[in-house]
Amino acid sequence: MVKKLPIGTFINMATIIVGSLIGLWLQQSFPLNIKAIVFQAIGLATLLIGIQMSLKMPEGYLLVLIFSLIIGGIIGELLQLDLQLQALGESLKTSLDIGDEKFTEGLITASLLYCVGSMVIVGAIEEGISGNRELLMVKSTLDGVSSIAFASTYGVGVLFSIFPMLLIQGGMTILAARIKPFFTETIIAQLTSVGGLLILGIGIELLNLGDISIENLLPSLLVIVFFTWIYSK
């Protein structure tokens, strides 16, 4: 019997908390050149992950993917999701009286990286459908290690990324448990492909190669599900 609680997400949150606390403790110990090379390494790895994920697009679904990104991006721009997320981060920072200048940047960057990806999508859905948490355990380990580097640079905002993770990753597990037949292999592959492109954008930003509004492209993850469902009929 599949458990209703997203246990895999709870474990993932715990590893990020531990990693972030270690990163905050080491924050003053890392010289700037070490932080720079660590971020270059993470940026390159993020690009590789994004490319691998995006290539999982099913054959014949390229136009569906492109239109989902375009329409999702337009929706995000109209809703001004980037500004709303910034405002939310600043509001949280003010409410908690946190003086860290990079709080909002760290919160948003870590949340995007930890909540958009193939392991998030496939892992959360697998746990919801079959109770298998193996992929989320691997993700938990990777997130815990990377949070050390992120927290040492961005500060305490990285630790607070556990709350969007609970909402998105945990919510996806609960949703998958309730509507198992809906999550076909094609829909999961399409979600993974779009997530991969967003991860690719995060990698580009981490390496300072360009400015991509990842936040405003987030609705593409919902649009791709709807378009793929219609296209598959």
N, C-alpha and C positions, 0 to 999 in steps of 0.2 A: 504493500500500500504506500502510495506516494505521500510524503509528509507535506502539509500545507505551508509550513513556515519555510522561508528562503534561508535555510541553514548555511548554504554555500556563501551567500552574500554576507551573512553575519561574520563568518570566518574571514572573508575578504576584507571587511571593515576593520576587523581586529588587527590584521597584518599591516594595514595602512596606518592605523593608530601607532603601532609599535615602531614601524619604519619612520614615520613622521617625527616621533619623539626622539629617535636616535639622530635623525637629520637635524633637528633643532638643537640638540646637544652638541653636535659637531659643527654647527653653523659658523662659529667663529674660528674653527680649526682649519677649514678649507681655504687655501689661498685662491685668489681670483683666477689664476691660470689653471688650477686644478678643476675649479667649478666650470670653467669654459670648456675644457677638453671633455669633461663628463657629459656636458650638455650636447656637445657635438656628437659624442658616441650615442647618446640616447636619441638624438635627432636622426642620425643615420639608421639606427635600428628601427625607429618609428617609420621611416620611409620604406624600409624593407617590408615591415609588417603590413603597411598600407597597400603596397603593390601586390603582395601575396593574397591579401584579402580581396582586393578589387578584381583579381583575375578569376575569382570563383563564380563570376557572373554566368548564368546558364546561357547556352547557345541560343541565339535568336531574340535575346532580351535587351540588346544594346540600346535601342531607341527608347524602350521603357525606362531604362536607367537614366539616360540623358534627360528625357522630359521630366522625370521625377526630381532630378537635381535642379533643373531650371524652375519648375513650378514650386518646389519646396523652398528654393532660394528666394523667389518672389514673395512667397507667403512670409518667410522670415524677415525680409526687408520691410514689408508692409506692417508687420507686427513689431518691428524694431527690437527683435529678440536680444541683439547684442547690447543695446542700451538698457533694456530691462534687466538683463543678467548683471550688468555692471552696477545698476542702481540697487539691485537686490544684495549684491556683495557689499557695497558701500553701506547700505542700511544695516546689514548684519554686523559689519565692522564697527559702526557707530554704537549700535545697541549693546555690543559686548565690550565696548571701550577698548578696542584693540588698536595699538599705535603702529602696527606693522604696515608700512607703505605699500608693500607688495601683496597684501592680504587678498584683495579681490582678484588680482592677476593670477596668484597661486591657486585660489579656489576654482576659478573658471578653467585654467589650463589643466589642472589635475582632474577636475570633474570630467572634462571632455575626453581626456586620455583614458581614464579609468571606466568611463560609462559608454564609450562608443568604440566598438571593436568586435571582431568575430568571436572572441572568447566570452565577451559579455552576452552577445546574442545567442550563440549556440549553447554556451554553458548554462545560461539562465533557463533557456527553453528545455534543454536536456534534463535539468533538475526538476522542472515543473512537470514534464511528461513522464519521465521514468524514475526520477529520484537519483539519477547518476550525477554525482558532484565532482567527478574526476577532473574535468576541464576547469571548473571553478577553483579547484585546489591548486592547479598549476598557475592560474591567473593570480590567485591570492599571493603565491610566492613571488611572482614577478612584480606585482604591484607593491608588495612590501619592500622589496629591494629598491625599486625605482623611487619610492616615496622618500627614501633616505636622501637621495640626490636632490629631489625636488624640494623637500622641506629645508634642506641646507641652503638653498638658493632663494626660494619664494617665501619661506617662513611658514607660520602657523596656518595660513589659508589652505595649504595642502591637506592638513588633517581634517578640515571641515568638508572635504570632498566626499567623506563617508555618507553624508546626508543625501546628496543627489544620487549616490550609488544605491542607497537603500530604496529610494523612490523608484529609480529606473531599473536597475538590475533585479532588485527584490520584487518589484512590481511585475516585471516580465515573467519571473518564475511563477508567481501566483496566477497571472493571466494565462500562461501556457497550461497550467494544471487544470484550468477551468474550460479552455477551448482547444483541447489537444488536436482535433482533426483539422483545424484551420491552419496550423503551422506545417505546411507541406515542405518538402525538400526544396522546391523552387522558391518559395517565399523566404525561407531561411537563407538560401544562397544569395538571393537578391538583397536582403537586409545586410548580409555580410559584405557584399560588393560595395554598397553605398557607404557602409561603415568604414570600409577600407579606404575609400576616396577621402572621407573626412579625416581619417587617421593620417593619410598622406598629406593633407593640408596642414595638420598639426605639426608634422615633421618639417614641412617647409618653413613654418613659422619659428619652430625651435632653432632651426639653422639660419634664421634671418634671411631667407632667400626670397621672401615675399610676404605680403599682408593679405591673408585670406579670411573672410568673415565666416568662420566655422559655425559660430552661434546661429547665424541667419540661415545656414544650410541644414540645420537640424530637422526642420519639418520634412525634409526629403526622406527621412527614415519612416515617416508615416505615409507619405505619398507613395513611396515605392511598394508598400504593402497593398495599398488600394489598387494601384495600377496593375501590379502583378496578378492580383486576384481577378481583376476584370479581364486582363489579357489571357489568362489561363482558362477562362470559361469557353 
